Amino acid sequence: MSSPSAVAISDDSAMSSSSSGPRSGGPARRRSFTPAQKLDHLSAYEQAIGRGEGGAYLREQGIYSSQITEWRKLRDAGVLEGKKPGEKIGRLSPEQAEIARLRRQLDKAEQRLATTEAALGIMGKAHELLEQLSKSSRDEPPHTKS
């Protein structure tokens, strides 16, 4: 039987301080966004969603979907408007969270109302058309085959 042999590889080169490794300059600072940048990202993301490219936008910008969710809550609560760069935003108070929830609920109800009104308008026009067709068919003599 042969015993496994280990080959020693020596690296005598000293590590230089100008190494381009992942932590060469120390830990990277966490990115931060101003309120205006958050609003810009939200509008750009929502436009990308309309084109079916929301995920691509997030990957391109290096943003997580959880950040978008949090920024939407802040925007809907009115916390992002009027803030200056560097001004602390913080978490929503229970009242602000409730206001944001109610605003989202109101937006959905308004969208449903607009859809219902459009459907009722179409139904009214269809009803008028059917009445006209019915009236004109009563006024015309029946067609006979020759």
C-alpha positions in Angstrom: 0.0 0.0 0.0 1.2 3.4 -0.7 0.7 6.2 1.7 -0.8 9.5 0.5 1.8 12.1 0.0 1.2 15.8 0.4 3.1 18.2 -1.9 4.0 21.4 -0.1 3.5 24.5 -2.1 5.3 27.5 -0.8 4.3 31.0 -1.5 7.2 33.2 -0.5 5.7 36.4 -1.9 4.7 38.9 0.7 1.2 40.3 0.6 1.4 43.9 -0.5 -0.7 46.5 1.2 -2.0 47.6 -2.2 -3.8 44.3 -2.8 -7.0 44.5 -4.6 -8.8 41.9 -2.5 -12.4 42.1 -1.4 -11.6 43.8 1.9 -8.5 45.7 0.9 -9.8 49.1 1.8 -11.7 47.8 4.9 -15.3 47.1 5.1 -17.5 48.8 2.5 -19.9 51.5 3.7 -23.6 50.7 3.4 -25.3 52.7 0.6 -27.8 55.3 1.7 -30.4 57.0 -0.4 -31.8 60.5 0.1 -35.6 60.8 0.1 -35.5 62.3 -3.4 -33.5 59.3 -4.6 -36.0 56.9 -3.0 -38.9 58.7 -4.8 -37.0 58.6 -8.1 -36.3 54.8 -7.7 -39.9 54.2 -6.8 -41.2 56.0 -9.9 -38.6 54.4 -12.2 -39.4 50.9 -10.7 -43.2 51.4 -11.2 -42.6 52.4 -14.8 -40.4 49.3 -15.3 -43.1 47.1 -13.8 -45.5 48.6 -16.4 -43.1 47.3 -19.1 -42.7 44.0 -17.3 -39.1 44.8 -16.4 -39.3 45.4 -12.6 -36.9 42.6 -11.6 -34.3 43.7 -14.2 -34.5 47.3 -12.8 -33.9 46.0 -9.3 -30.9 44.0 -10.4 -29.5 46.8 -12.5 -29.7 49.3 -9.6 -28.7 46.8 -6.9 -31.8 47.3 -4.9 -33.8 44.7 -3.0 -37.6 44.4 -3.4 -37.9 44.8 0.4 -36.4 48.3 0.1 -39.0 49.2 -2.5 -41.7 47.9 -0.2 -40.5 49.9 2.7 -40.0 53.0 0.6 -43.6 52.7 -0.7 -44.9 52.6 2.8 -42.9 55.7 3.6 -44.1 57.5 0.4 -47.7 56.5 1.0 -47.5 57.8 4.6 -46.2 61.1 3.2 -42.9 60.8 5.1 -40.6 61.2 2.1 -42.0 64.5 0.8 -40.3 67.6 2.0 -37.3 65.8 3.6 -33.8 67.3 3.1 -30.8 65.0 2.3 -29.4 63.6 5.5 -32.5 64.3 7.5 -33.5 61.3 9.5 -36.7 59.5 8.4 -37.2 56.8 10.9 -40.0 54.3 11.2 -43.6 55.1 10.7 -45.7 55.8 13.8 -48.9 53.7 14.2 -51.0 56.6 13.0 -48.8 57.1 9.9 -49.0 53.4 9.1 -52.8 53.5 9.4 -52.9 56.6 7.1 -50.8 54.8 4.5 -52.9 51.7 4.7 -56.1 53.8 4.3 -54.6 55.7 1.3 -53.8 52.4 -0.4 -57.3 51.1 0.3 -58.8 54.4 -1.1 -56.7 54.2 -4.2 -57.9 50.6 -4.9 -61.5 51.6 -4.2 -61.2 54.5 -6.7 -59.7 52.2 -9.3 -62.6 49.8 -8.8 -65.1 52.7 -9.1 -63.6 53.9 -12.3 -63.7 50.4 -13.8 -67.3 50.0 -12.7 -68.3 53.4 -14.1 -66.7 52.5 -17.5 -68.4 49.1 -17.5 -71.8 50.7 -16.7 -71.2 53.2 -19.6 -70.5 50.4 -22.0 -73.6 48.4 -20.7 -75.8 51.5 -21.3 -74.5 52.0 -24.8 -75.0 48.2 -25.5 -78.6 48.5 -24.2 -79.3 51.5 -26.4 -77.9 49.6 -29.4 -80.0 46.5 -28.7 -83.2 48.7 -28.3 -82.5 50.3 -31.7 -82.0 47.0 -33.3 -85.1 45.6 -31.7 -87.2 48.6 -32.8 -85.9 48.5 -36.4 -86.6 44.8 -36.6 -90.2 45.4 -35.6 -90.6 48.2 -38.1 -89.3 46.2 -41.1 -91.5 43.6 -42.8 -90.3 40.0 -42.4 -87.9 38.7 -45.1 -89.4 35.9 -47.2 -87.4 33.5 -49.3 -88.2 33.6 -53.0 
